[in-house]
Amino acid sequence: MDHVGATTMFGKTKQPPIRTLIGEGTVITGELRFADGLRIDGEVQGDVIASSEAYSILVISEKAKVVGKVKAGHVIINGTVIGPVLSDQLLELQPKASIVGDVRYESLEMHQGARIDGELHPLKADEKAPLKLATANAGPAINPTTAQAA
């Protein structure tokens, strides 16, 4: 199921299922790519990146630690991240969140107690991935930001 743009009747975006869990006490070394949702309760020494263009959610729990780049649509942090964070939808920093690195976000929700040692940068419209338009019998995809009027 494609979650891009899917909304409930109250206008909230549907969240994809969390299909993967890295349990407490588990240490993963290397780049980690995931689809849909990922919850980290353990430790990752490497980048954590949502691999699809569809809506994604990443939860870094209170006891979790990531040393590397974090990139996903909806990112919820209540643990520690040492590295840059990119959330192209919503970044939620819960009370025990600790980030050492620069943060880029579309929307930000930061609870009292959350800490950032780095710079905050809101994403600009031109920094988002271009919309891909295609139909079954059409030619190449059109990028609406570069298309010119006829």
Helices and strands as residue ranges (DSSP letters): E 18-22, E 27-29, E 32-34, E 37-40, E 43-45, E 48-50, E 57-60, E 65-67, E 70-77, E 80-82, E 85-93, E 98-100, E 103-110, E 115-117, E 120-122, G 125-127
